[in-house]
């Protein structure tokens, strides 16, 4: 049964059937092969979505869209330019810094790509940066949207494996800052080596005026993260706070959101939410059938035979997840694979929270790697650059993130030290 399910799913992938539908059809094949009543499908579809932490997903998506529509992301860009824009390569560095700040509320890399890229990609091109470089940088920096908390993939991992969402969130802070710092160092060196960004300081506000314009926007991530880690509200409740704050600031203070704009933003958020929830529901049926067939236990035994120690297991998992992320959407990969791989990781003595961070970063790389890198397509559409022209400038960015990933993988305290300080 399990072989039929997996083969069917891969065949549908190859036929370019949408991911959620492919997973669902593979699950239906498994139900038919196991002679189970069709009612099981409906039950498991409901059970997959009947989880309180999932409530955070639509609200964080809506908060990110409201930040873009309400001018909050624009003021974050101005502040980042005021902070680092005065040095050579500062505009490219401001792209990474803005994505890191924006990610502290949005939780989505695609939302970050559109919200920040719509402002900074044209600005970088005007300042002489090659359009493929600008688009590749934006796509890679937006990956921080799923590493810096709050993060929708982290919520999915937590729900799929019964891991603490709060612990995952705080464990992502240092890895996210590490990756952002490495990307900023690379673009600074790139700009100096190629003579770019010599006039990046033109047209930017000084730091204090930029801060005065952006302080309400910058207060938003401080309230959300401070509230979560201060025990004032849960990560799920924080998503609602983020929406309320974005509406109040965008409509009443910045006056950038009208009722017609709000309607369009709600519509866009509903479509994005429905896509993710449809994947989760179908993956829930798929995972139920795999568990029923004993696949997790069999996989655990096989991996224990193939890998003799934690070091080799982590290397093998990193390689496998990197390849999987290139072809399968992040949400679907987490919901299907996390329950299968985590028990094996725990058997090797790996902390579940640490493994969650490794998995999220790995699969986030799939958002910037062909053939299905959604961030690449989004950034390319903004820059009007075809995908094939993005590959060459993208490679150093991928290499930078991979180097950080290996450091995070084999130095677990980068993820766990802050978690242990707060929760233990």
N, C-alpha and C positions, 0 to 999 in steps of 0.2 A: 504493500500500500504506500509506504513512505517513498519508495523509489518512483512509483507512478506519479505521486504528487509533485516531487521535485522535478522530474523530467517534464511533466506537463507544464509546470510553471516556467521552466527554462525555454521550452518550445514557444510558449506564448510571448515570452520576452523577445525571442528571436523574430517573431512575427510582428513586433512593435505594438503589441496590445498594451494598453496602459498598465502600469505596474500593479495598481490595486486590483484591477480586473484579472490580471494574470494570476495573482496570488489567490483570489477568490475562485477562479476556475480550477486551479490546481487543488484547492481544498475540496471543491465539489467532486473532482475525480477521486479523491481519497474517500469521501463519504460514500460514493457509489461502490468503490472497490471493497470497503469494509461492511457493506450492506447495512449501514446505519440509517435510521429514519431521517428524512429531510428536516424535521423539526430541530435536530441537533444544530444545523447551520444557524437557524434563527436564534436559538438559545445562546450560542457562542458569540454571534455577532453582538448581541445585547451585552453579554458578560464582558466582552473586551472593552466596551465603552462605559460600563457601569463602574467607573473608578473616579473617586473624587479629585485626585490630583490632575486629571485630564481637563478639568474645568479651567485650569490656568492657560491652556493652549490658546483658545479663542481670544481670551482677554489680552495676552501678551502680543498676539498678532494684531489685534485692534489697536493696542497702545502704540506699537511701532508705526502703523499706518497713520494714526493721529499725530504722532510726532513729526512725520513728514509733512502732512497737510497743514499742521498748525505752526510751522516755522521753527519748531524746536530744534530739528536737525540742522537747519540753516545757521542758527546761533551757536550750536556746538561747533560747526565748521569754523565760524569766525573766531571762536575762542581758541581752537586748536591752531589756527593760523597765527593768532596773536602770540601763542606760547612758543611755537617752534618755527614759524614761517620766516623769521628773519635770518636764518642760516641758509647756506647753500643746500639745496635739496629739501628745504623746509616745507614746501607745498606738498611734496610726496610724503614726507614724514607726518604732516598734518592729516593726510588721508588715513594713515594707520591709526593715529591718535584719536581722530574723530570716530572711526569705526569701533575702537575700544570703548569709548564713552557711550556711543549710541547702543552698543551691544549690551550695556549694563541695564537696559530696559527692554529692548526689542525682543531679544531671544531668538531671532531668526536671521540667518545670513543673507537670504534673498531680500528681505525687507531692508537690511543694512546696505546691500548693494545698490538698490534703487534710490533709497533716501539720501545716502551720502554721495554715491556715484553721479547722480544727476547734477550735483553741484560741483564736485571736485574733478571729475574726468574732463569736462570742458575747460575748467580753469587750468589744469595741468597742460592740456594741449595748447592753450593760448600762451602759456609760459615756455613753450618749446619742447616739452616732453613728448616723445613719440606716442601716438595714440595707442598702439598695441601695448606698450609698456604701462601706460596709464590705466588701461582696462584690466590688464593682468594684475597690477598692483591692487586695484580696487576689488577685484574678485577674491584675491587672496586675503586682503585685510578684512573683508566682510566675513570671512570664515570665523573671525573672532566672535561673531554673533552667536555661535553655538558653543563656544568655549568659555567666554566671560559670562558669568551668571547674571540674570536668569537665562536658562537655555531650554528650548523646547525638546531637543534630543535628550538632554539630561532628565527631563521630566518623564519622557518615554522609557528611558532605561530604568528609572526608579520604579515606575509602575509595572514594568515587565518583570522585574527581579525582586520586588519588595525591598528595595534599598531606600535609604533616607534621601529625599529630595534636597533637604537643607544641607546635608553633609556633602552631597554631590556639588551643589552650588558653590559652597565655600572652598571645596577642593579644586574648583576650576579657576579660582582667582589668580594664583601664582603661575600656573601653566599659561593662562591667557596673557598675563603681563610679560612672561618670558618670550612668548612667540611674538607679541607686539614689539618688544624691545629688539629682538633679532631682526625683524622686518625693517624697523626704522634704521638700524645700523647698516643693513644692506643697501637701502635706498640712498642713504647719506653717502656711502662709499661709491655707489653707482653714479650719483650726480657729480661727485668730485672727479671721478675718473673720466667721465664723458663731457665735462664742462656744462652740465645742465643746472638749472635752478639758480643762476646767478642773479636773477631779478625776482626771486620768489617773494621778497619783502615788499614789492610794490603793491600799493592798494590795500594793504592789510591794516587793521586797527592795532594800536598799541595794546599791550596786555591788559591794562586796567580798564580802558574803555570797552574792550572786547568782553572782559569779565562782567562789567556792569550790564551790558546788553544780554549776556548769556546766563546770568546767575540763576534765573528761574529754571532755565533748561538744565543747568548743571545740578540744580537741587533735586531734580527728579530721580536720577540714579542713586543719589545719596539717601533720599527718603526710602526708596524701594529696598536697597540692600541693607541700609541701617535698620529698617523695620524688621526685615527677615532675621538678621543676625542678632538684633537686640531683643528678639522674642515678642515684639509688639504684634506682628501678624505672621501667618504662615506664608510660604511661597505662593500658594493658591490665592490667598486673600490679597497678597501683594499685587497680583495681576490686575485685580479690580481697582486697587488704589492707583495703579499706573494709568488705567483708563480714565478714571475720574480726574486725576491731576492733569492729564493731557487735554481733556475736554475743557477744564476750567481755564488753563493757561492759553490754549489755542483759540477758544471762543471769546473769553471775557477779557483777557489781558493783551495777548498779541493780536487778537481780532482777525485771525487768518482763516478761521473755520466758520463758514456759513452753514445754514441748514441744508442747502443743496450739496455743499462739500461733505458735510457729515453723512448724508445719505449715500454718496458715492463711496466714501471710506468704509462705511458699514457693509455695503455690497461687496467691495473687494475683500474685506476681512472674512465675510461669510464664505465666499468661494474658496479662499485659502484654507480656512478651517475645515470645510467639508472635504477637501482633498485629503488632508492629513487624517481626519477621522475615518474616512472610507478605507484608507490604507490600514489603519490600526484595527478596524473591525474585521477586515478580511484576514489580516495577519493573525488575529486572535483565533479564528477558526483553524487556520493552518497550523499554528502552534499547538492547539488543543489536540489535533490529530497526530502530530509528531510525538507529543508526549504520550498519547494513548498507545502509540506503536512502539514506545520504548527507545526512541531515537536518542534522547539526551544521555541515557545510560550507555548505550552502544557507542555513541560519540566519545563519551568520557573514557571508556575503556580503550578505544582506539587511540585517542590522543595520548593517554598514559603510556601506551606501548611505543608510540612514535617518538615522543619527547621524554627524555629521561630526567630533566630538571626544569626549574622555573625559568632559567635564562633562555634555554632553547625553545620552551613553550611560548614565551612572550615574543621571541623573534619570529616564530612561525605564525603566531596570531597576527602580529603586525603586518607581515607580508600578505597573509590571506585577506585581512580586512582592507588593506590598501587596494588590492585587486577587486574585491567585492564592491567596494565603494565606487569604483569607476563605472560599474554597470548597474547597480541597484540603488534606488533612492535611500537616503539616510534613515528616514523614519521606518521604512519597511525593514531595512537591514537590522536595526536595533530591536524592533519588536519580535522579529523572527529569531535572530541569532543570540541576543543577550541571554535569554533563559537557557539556551543550549550550552553556551560557553562559560557562563559564570560558575556553575558547579565545578567544572574542571579547573578553572582558575583558583577557586577556593581550595580545592584539593592540593594544589601546588603551593598553597600558603600565601596567595595573593589577596590583598584586602579588596573587598567588593567595590568600595568607593574608588580606589586606585584603578581597578580594572575598568570601571565605568568611564573614568577620564580618558584612559588609553583608547577605549573603544570609540568614544565620541570624537576625539581628535582624529583618529584614523579615518573614520567614516566621513568626517568633515572634509578631509582631503578629496573625497570623491566629488565634492561640490566644485572643485577647481581643476579636475582632471577630465580629459576627454574619455569616452565620447559623450557622456551625459552630465557633464559638470554644469549644473544650473546657474551657478554664479558666473561662469564664463559666458554663457549665453546672455545673461542679464547685462553684464558689463559690456560685452561686445555690441549689444543692441544700443546701449547708451552712446558708446564711442563710434558706432557705425563701422565696426571692424569685423571682418569674417573670422570664424573660429580658427581657421588654419594659420592666420597671422598672429594669433595670440600664443601659440605653442612655444616658440623660441624664447620670448621674454618671460614666459611663465615658469620655465624649468628652474631658474635660480630660486624663485619664490618657493616652489615645491620642495627643492632641496633644503632650503632654510627651515621650513616647517618640519620636514622629516628629521633633520638633525635635532631640532627641539623635541620632537616626539620621542626619539631614542633616549635623550637625556631624561625626559619625564618618565619613560618606561622603566629605566634602570636606576633612577634615583627617586624612589617612591615618596620620600619626604618632601619633594617639591609639591606634591599634591596633598599629602597628609599632614604636614606640620601645622598648617593653619587650621585644618579641620580638628586636629587633636587639641589645639590651643583653645578652640571655641567650644567643642562638644565633649571634651574629656576632662 
